[in-house]
Amino acid sequence: MKNLPKVSPQKYNGWAAFLTLLEKEVLRFKKIALQTILAPILMGLLYLFVFGQVMADKMPTFDGVNYLHFLVPGLVMMTLLQNAFGNSSSSLLGSKIMGSIVFILLPPFSGWQLSLAIIGASIIRGMIVGAGVLVSAIFWSLPPLDHPLWIIVFAFMGAMLMGSLGVICGLWADKFDQMGAFQSFVIMPLTFLSGVFYSISQLPPLWQTLSRFNPFFYIIDGFRYGFFSQSDFNPWVSLSIVSFSALLFAGFATYLLQIGYKIKK
């Protein structure tokens, strides 16, 4: 038998490991794109069609902005946030229930690699779905895009925040009922009461004050500023709040993955 050539062991490449895990997470939702991409876009368009027709000329908005234009950014961001959360939470919880979580626990992935890959895939899915709703809105009426960079930054930070929150929820939940309850009683109410369908300036003073305790309000209000150069709150303060919250939740999610919260026994 001929001597086989010696193969030197390759040094562990953390960056390559991260990209591999990110690709795996992206492929997970890409293979069921009808459910994870097209269905949310269709849902966003149905909201746009129904509310845009029913509430047109009946709901006051910003100066010089018609209600249909006002509604588009809110629906884009609402869809983006919900899908970013759903992607990371369902990925982790599904892996825990099916037992496939072991395949990411056995390799020497660090907490930051797991966190960045799972949250990164959530950002990608959220941005794709949000962009799909925005592009589809052309068939009705596309709102102005005064500050494209502002729009991208808020979309990214909002998706990062919700992807991180999804990781935390996915680690905490032991069954889909718990995750569904969290979505129904926390995510959905905060999203719908964040100014998606209305300007909080139209609310009584008490409700305006309460709205400012809703973190989703700052995401949608700052995102809307990128379209119209108008907002209900100082956009720079909103950006600071959203960025701080996104980094805080991402750091906490990374810590939970690092210690193996509810996934290592």
N, C-alpha and C positions, 0 to 999 in steps of 0.2 A: 504494500500500500504506500502510495506516495505521501510524502509528508505534506500535510495541509499547511497553508500559510498561516502564520500567527496573526491573530486579530487583536489589536490593542483595544482595551476597553475605552469607550468614549466618555468624556467628562460630562456629567449631568448638566444639561442646559435648561435653566429655569425658564428662560424666555420661550424656548421651543415647547416646553411642557405647557406653559400658559396658552400659547397659540393653539396647541392640539386640543386642549380642553375647551377653549373658546369655540373652535370649529365644531366640536361635538355638540355643544349647547346650541349653536346656530342651526346645525343640521336637524336637531331635535324638533324645532318648531317649523323648519323649512319643509320637512317631509309631510307635514299636515297643514300646509299653507292655506288650504281651503277653510280650515277652522281657525287657525291662528292669525291669518293675515286678511283674507278676503271677507270673512264674516264680520269682523269688527269694523272694517271699512264700510260695508253695507249698512251696519247698524248706525254708524255715524251719519251716513247720508240720509237714512230714514229720519233721524232726529232733525237734520237740517231741513228736509223737505216738509215735515209736519210742523215744526215750530216756526220755521221761516215763513210758511204760508199763513199759519193761524195768527201769529203774533206780529206780522208785518204791519207797520204804521200804528201799532197799538202800544208798543213798549218803548219808552224813551231811552236813548243811549247817549253816546258822546255827541258833541256838536258836529254836525255835518256828516254823521255816520249813520247809514240806514241799518235797520235791525238785522237784515240778512248778512251784511258784512260783519256786523258786531258778533253775530252768532258763530261764524266760521272758526275764529281762533279758539273760542271756548270749547267747541266740539272737538277740534283737532287735539287740544291739550287733554281734554277729558279722556278721549280714546287712547291717547299715548300713555297717560298715567295708568289707566286700568290694565293695559296690555303689558306694560313694563312690570307691574306688580304680579300679574297673573303668570308671567313667564318664569320668573325666578322661584316664586312660591310653589307652583305646580311641579317644576323640575325637581326641587329638593324633596318635597313631600312624596311625589310619585316614586322617586328613587328609594326613599326610606321604606315605603310600603311594599314595593316589589323586591326589595333586597339588593337592587343594583347599585346602591350607594357604596357597596364594598369596592367597586371598580375604580372609584376615585379616592378611596381611603387607602388602598394597598400601595399605589405609586407614591413616591415621596413628594407629593404636592404640599406646598406650604399654604398657610391660611390666606395670604394675599393672592396667591395664584388661583385658588378656588374662588375667592371673593371676586376678583377682577374678571375672571372668565364668566361666572354666572351673572354678575351684574352687567358686564359688557354685553352679553347676549341679550339681556333684557333691554338695554339701551338700544341695541340694533333693532330688535323687534318693535319697540315703542316708536322709534323714529320712522321705521318703514310704514307702520300703520298710520301714524300721524301724517306723514307725507302723502300717503294714499288718499286720506280724507281731504287734505288740502288741494291736491291735484284734481280730485273728482269734483271739488266745489266749483271748478271752472265752468262746469255745465250749467250752474246757476249764475253765480257772479263772484269772481275772485276779488277779495278785498285788497286794498293797497298794501304794499310791503315796504314801509318807510325805512325800517332798520333790519335788514336780513340777518346781520350778525347777532343782534339782540334776540331775534327769534330763535336762532340756532342754539345760542347759549342757554336760554331758558328751557328749550326743549331737551337739551342734553342734561342739564342739572335736574330737571323734573323727572326725567327717566331714570337718572342715577339714584335719586331719592327713593323713588317707588321700587326700583329694582332691589335696592338695599333693604327696604322695608319688607319686600317679598321674601328675601333670604331669611330675615329674622322670623317672619311668620311661618315659612316652610320648615325651619328648624324647630320652632316651638310646637307646631301642630302635630298631632299623632294620627289624625284621620281627616278626610276631606270635609267632613261636617264642620270641624273646627275652623278650617281655612275658609269655608263658605260663610260661616257665621261672621268671621272677621271682615270679609269683603262686604257682606250685607249690612252689618251694623256699624262699621267704621269707615271703610273706604268709600262705599257708595254715598252715604249721607254727606260726608265731608266734601266729596266731589261735586255733588249736585247743589250743595249750599255754598259753593265757592265763587259764585258769580258767573257760571257758565252761561246761563240763560238770561241774565239781567245784570245791570250795573248796581252795585251796592249803594250808590248815591241816591237811588230811588227808595231805599229802605228807611224806616224810622230810625232816629239816632241810636236807640238801644240796640237794634239789630245790626246797624253799621258797626257798632263797637264790638258786638259778639262775633261778627264776621272776621274781624281782625285777629281773632284767636284761632282761626282756621288756617293752618299752614298752606292748604291748597289754594286759598284765595291769592296769596302772593305769587304763586306759580302762574296762575291763569292771568292775573292782572298785569304782571310784568311781561308775560308772553304777548298779551294783547297790545301792550305799549309798542312792541316792535312792529305792529301793523299800522297803527293809527297815530303814533306819537302822543297818545292820550291814555290816561289811566286814572283809576280811583285812588291810587296811593303812589307815593314817591317811588319810581322804578328802581332807583339805586338802592334804596332801603330794602325793597322786595328782593333784588338780586343778592344782597348781603344775607338776608334771612334764608333764602332758598339754598344758596351755596353753603352756608354754615350747616344747615340741616342735612343737606346731601352728604357732606363730608363726615358729619357726626354719625349718621346712620350707617354709612359705608364703613367707617372705622369700627363701629360696634358689631356689624355683620362679620367683618374680618376677624375680630376677636372671638366671636362665637364659633366660627369655623376653625380657628386656630386651636381652641381648647376642645373641639369636637363635641359641642353642646348637643346632647340628645342623639348623637350619631356614633359616638365611640363608647363602648361599654367595657 
